[in-house]
Amino acid sequence: MRASSATAGKSINLALSNRGLRALEEVGLAEKMKPFIIPLHKRVMHNLTGALSFLPYGTQGQYINSTSRSGLNIVLMDEAELLGAEIHFSQRIHHIDLEKTQLTVESGTKSFDLIIGADGAFSAVRGAMQITDRFNYDQRYIQHGYKELTLPAGQNQNFQLEKNALHIWPRESFMLIALPNQDGSFTCTLFFPFEGAPSFKSLDTDQKILKFFQETFPDATALIPNFLEEFNNNPTASLVTVKCYPWVKNNTLLIGDAAHAIVPFYGQGMNAGFEDCSVLNDLLNKNSDDWDNVLPAFEELRKPDADAIAQLALDNFIEMRDLVGDADFLLRKKIESKLHQLFPDKWIPLYSMVTFHEDIRYSEALTIGRNQKTIMDEVMSTPNVEATWEKLDFKKIVDRLSS
């Protein structure tokens, strides 16, 4: 991608948040990423008539970043080469010998002291581990896939939607989202069932596609002049959660999506992978680079967090597509925001714990978040809560978390 202007094909824009930024800062790359990111301060929800509602991501000054996937990869590759790494492109892995720590690729067989499989959700390194004894593996696809569409820039490269926001068209069982790009365009992603009504399968003619989009996403459709061509020609991709264990076999380690691929609905896949690197580096420092101690410590420490963010990502899909436009949901968030404002160290909303508080582990956030949900379910059952919520006993509510 550094030598060609061709696009990489299907790819959901990346959301870079605190966990990923901290890992980049540790290796001196956060500053180099600034030209490739756009801060997003809130969600903007679009209803069927095009009316908008808003939901901040956190408190004042907290935001996530829409990040260029190619820009990030270029920064990472440049830095790796500066530090002495050799990158071999177009080298499919044909065989992995876990006993000898050897890789066989197109150019031949090579031996190593250590292999780190960071080769994604459909990892060849993990594939070699799957045929070994006592290796647990679970792969689950959700019933939705995704397809990319491009909302182009307006005149003079102007953004046609609010720039510093994630745009969501929530429609209960599916949704459309849009993330801004540096050139004024937005990358739109339709998360949609493969089968059923409506679904990718049911939209089998141009007439059905046009009718569906004009009725379901009228304001977005008006801004995407060639959406029909893109819908027909852009690939439809699946969404998978991968869990496995152990992550270590002899001198071979799985990391990132190869160990724990997740669906994209919390914007944490890349951040979790970068946090893997940060945790691994910290363990190496604490153990004086003794890999024999570090490898088992790493998988034991990170596995609960990987499982937690996988569950959180699945849960957040329901929130994004079903709830963000719901009045009760928005009231719940308003009450939680008030709790956080009054007791910032005692009540931290789940999204903030995951996205902005990198000192809180994913597994801790999941446990606390479930307790908060139980408490808030009871709060929301208060008679006439929509009119009286400002008079709630907020201290009594927050004290329940520690009871």
Solvent accessible surface area in square Angstrom, and as a share of the most:
residue,aa,sasa,rsa
1,M,96,0.43
2,R,88,0.32
3,A,109,0.85
4,S,67,0.43
5,S,118,0.76
6,A,78,0.60
7,T,127,0.74
8,A,84,0.65
9,G,49,0.47
10,K,98,0.41
11,S,28,0.18
12,I,21,0.10
13,N,23,0.12
14,L,26,0.13
15,A,18,0.14
16,L,0,0.00
17,S,2,0.01
18,N,43,0.22
19,R,2,0.01
20,G,0,0.00
21,L,39,0.19
22,R,80,0.29
23,A,10,0.08
24,L,4,0.02
25,E,109,0.49
26,E,94,0.42
27,V,87,0.50
28,G,52,0.50
29,L,5,0.02
30,A,18,0.14
31,E,118,0.53
32,K,99,0.42
33,M,0,0.00
34,K,118,0.50
35,P,90,0.57
36,F,62,0.26
37,I,30,0.15
38,I,5,0.03
39,P,44,0.28
40,L,0,0.00
41,H,83,0.37
42,K,50,0.21
43,R,11,0.04
44,V,1,0.00
45,M,4,0.02
46,H,5,0.02
47,N,71,0.36
48,L,101,0.50
49,T,117,0.68
50,G,22,0.21
51,A,55,0.43
52,L,88,0.44
53,S,38,0.24
54,F,99,0.41
55,L,22,0.11
56,P,89,0.56
57,Y,13,0.05
58,G,22,0.21
59,T,67,0.39
60,Q,183,0.81
61,G,53,0.51
62,Q,43,0.19
63,Y,81,0.31
64,I,10,0.05
65,N,3,0.01
66,S,3,0.02
67,T,1,0.01
68,S,37,0.24
69,R,89,0.32
70,S,53,0.34
71,G,3,0.03
72,L,6,0.03
73,N,48,0.25
74,I,47,0.24
75,V,14,0.08
76,L,53,0.26
77,M,30,0.13
78,D,62,0.32
79,E,32,0.14
80,A,33,0.26
81,E,76,0.34
82,L,137,0.68
83,L,142,0.70
84,G,60,0.57
85,A,49,0.38
86,E,142,0.64
87,I,58,0.29
88,H,115,0.51
89,F,120,0.50
90,S,108,0.69
91,Q,59,0.26
92,R,174,0.64
93,I,46,0.23
94,H,111,0.50
95,H,109,0.48
96,I,13,0.07
97,D,32,0.17
98,L,16,0.08
99,E,144,0.65
100,K,133,0.56
101,T,6,0.04
102,Q,47,0.21
103,L,31,0.15
104,T,37,0.21
105,V,21,0.12
106,E,98,0.44
107,S,76,0.49
108,G,29,0.28
109,T,78,0.45
110,K,86,0.36
111,S,75,0.48
112,F,87,0.36
113,D,137,0.71
114,L,42,0.21
115,I,10,0.05
116,I,73,0.37
117,G,2,0.02
118,A,76,0.59
119,D,58,0.30
120,G,24,0.23
121,A,21,0.16
122,F,137,0.57
123,S,6,0.04
124,A,46,0.36
125,V,4,0.02
126,R,8,0.03
127,G,31,0.30
128,A,17,0.13
129,M,0,0.00
130,Q,68,0.30
131,I,157,0.79
132,T,45,0.26
133,D,115,0.59
134,R,209,0.76
135,F,24,0.10
136,N,103,0.53
137,Y,76,0.29
138,D,48,0.25
139,Q,74,0.33
140,R,163,0.59
141,Y,106,0.40
142,I,35,0.18
143,Q,125,0.56
144,H,1,0.01
145,G,0,0.00
146,Y,24,0.09
147,K,10,0.04
148,E,28,0.13
149,L,1,0.01
150,T,59,0.34
151,L,0,0.00
152,P,44,0.28
153,A,27,0.21
154,G,24,0.23
155,Q,157,0.70
156,N,137,0.71
157,Q,115,0.51
158,N,84,0.43
159,F,54,0.23
160,Q,68,0.30
161,L,27,0.14
162,E,80,0.36
163,K,83,0.35
164,N,48,0.25
165,A,0,0.00
166,L,15,0.08
167,H,3,0.01
168,I,0,0.00
169,W,0,0.00
170,P,19,0.12
171,R,27,0.10
172,E,128,0.57
173,S,49,0.32
174,F,15,0.06
175,M,0,0.00
176,L,1,0.00
177,I,13,0.06
178,A,0,0.00
179,L,11,0.06
180,P,2,0.01
181,N,36,0.19
182,Q,98,0.44
183,D,78,0.40
184,G,0,0.00
185,S,11,0.07
186,F,0,0.00
187,T,20,0.12
188,C,0,0.00
189,T,2,0.01
190,L,0,0.00
191,F,2,0.01
192,F,0,0.00
193,P,13,0.08
194,F,69,0.29
195,E,119,0.53
196,G,51,0.49
197,A,101,0.78
198,P,45,0.29
199,S,0,0.00
200,F,28,0.12
201,K,141,0.60
202,S,36,0.24
203,L,17,0.09
204,D,95,0.49
205,T,63,0.37
206,D,72,0.37
207,Q,142,0.63
208,K,96,0.41
209,I,4,0.02
210,L,61,0.31
211,K,120,0.51
212,F,24,0.10
213,F,3,0.01
214,Q,99,0.44
215,E,104,0.47
216,T,17,0.10
217,F,0,0.00
218,P,45,0.29
219,D,40,0.21
220,A,1,0.01
221,T,15,0.09
222,A,83,0.64
223,L,46,0.23
224,I,3,0.02
225,P,110,0.69
226,N,66,0.34
227,F,12,0.05
228,L,41,0.20
229,E,102,0.46
230,E,27,0.12
231,F,12,0.05
232,N,79,0.40
233,N,107,0.55
234,N,41,0.21
235,P,75,0.47
236,T,54,0.32
237,A,10,0.08
238,S,52,0.33
239,L,10,0.05
240,V,15,0.08
241,T,9,0.05
242,V,1,0.00
243,K,66,0.28
244,C,3,0.02
245,Y,67,0.26
246,P,27,0.17
247,W,1,0.00
248,V,23,0.13
249,K,38,0.16
250,N,82,0.42
251,N,63,0.32
252,T,0,0.00
253,L,0,0.00
254,L,0,0.00
255,I,11,0.06
256,G,10,0.10
257,D,60,0.31
258,A,0,0.00
259,A,1,0.00
260,H,8,0.04
261,A,3,0.02
262,I,22,0.11
263,V,1,0.01
264,P,43,0.27
265,F,6,0.03
266,Y,14,0.05
267,G,23,0.22
268,Q,2,0.01
269,G,25,0.24
270,M,33,0.15
271,N,0,0.00
272,A,2,0.02
273,G,14,0.13
274,F,31,0.13
275,E,7,0.03
276,D,0,0.00
277,C,68,0.41
278,S,14,0.09
279,V,27,0.15
280,L,13,0.07
281,N,69,0.35
282,D,63,0.33
283,L,22,0.11
284,L,22,0.11
285,N,106,0.54
286,K,146,0.62
287,N,46,0.24
288,S,101,0.65
289,D,93,0.48
290,D,56,0.29
291,W,81,0.28
292,D,113,0.58
293,N,82,0.42
294,V,0,0.00
295,L,6,0.03
296,P,67,0.42
297,A,36,0.28
298,F,0,0.00
299,E,20,0.09
300,E,125,0.56
301,L,67,0.33
302,R,10,0.04
303,K,39,0.16
304,P,62,0.39
305,D,2,0.01
306,A,4,0.03
307,D,43,0.23
308,A,4,0.03
309,I,0,0.00
310,A,2,0.02
311,Q,61,0.27
312,L,2,0.01
313,A,0,0.00
314,L,55,0.28
315,D,62,0.32
316,N,8,0.04
317,F,8,0.03
318,I,86,0.44
319,E,33,0.15
320,M,13,0.06
321,R,42,0.15
322,D,50,0.26
323,L,68,0.34
324,V,0,0.00
325,G,50,0.48
326,D,59,0.30
327,A,78,0.60
328,D,92,0.48
329,F,12,0.05
330,L,43,0.22
331,L,20,0.10
332,R,51,0.19
333,K,44,0.18
334,K,108,0.46
335,I,0,0.00
336,E,14,0.06
337,S,65,0.42
338,K,63,0.27
339,L,0,0.00
340,H,21,0.09
341,Q,128,0.57
342,L,81,0.40
343,F,46,0.19
344,P,71,0.45
345,D,133,0.69
346,K,124,0.53
347,W,0,0.00
348,I,25,0.13
349,P,21,0.13
350,L,49,0.24
351,Y,31,0.12
352,S,6,0.04
353,M,2,0.01
354,V,0,0.00
355,T,1,0.01
356,F,13,0.05
357,H,44,0.19
358,E,46,0.21
359,D,111,0.57
360,I,24,0.12
361,R,86,0.31
362,Y,1,0.00
363,S,28,0.18
364,E,80,0.36
365,A,0,0.00
366,L,23,0.11
367,T,81,0.47
368,I,60,0.31
369,G,8,0.07
370,R,136,0.50
371,N,71,0.36
372,Q,5,0.02
373,K,122,0.52
374,T,76,0.44
375,I,8,0.04
376,M,1,0.00
377,D,57,0.30
378,E,92,0.41
379,V,14,0.08
380,M,34,0.15
381,S,85,0.55
382,T,47,0.27
383,P,116,0.73
384,N,89,0.46
385,V,8,0.05
386,E,113,0.51
387,A,74,0.57
388,T,50,0.29
389,W,36,0.12
390,E,127,0.57
391,K,180,0.76
392,L,35,0.17
393,D,84,0.43
394,F,18,0.07
395,K,119,0.51
396,K,137,0.58
397,I,15,0.08
398,V,3,0.02
399,D,52,0.27
400,R,94,0.34
401,L,39,0.20
402,S,103,0.66
403,S,125,0.81
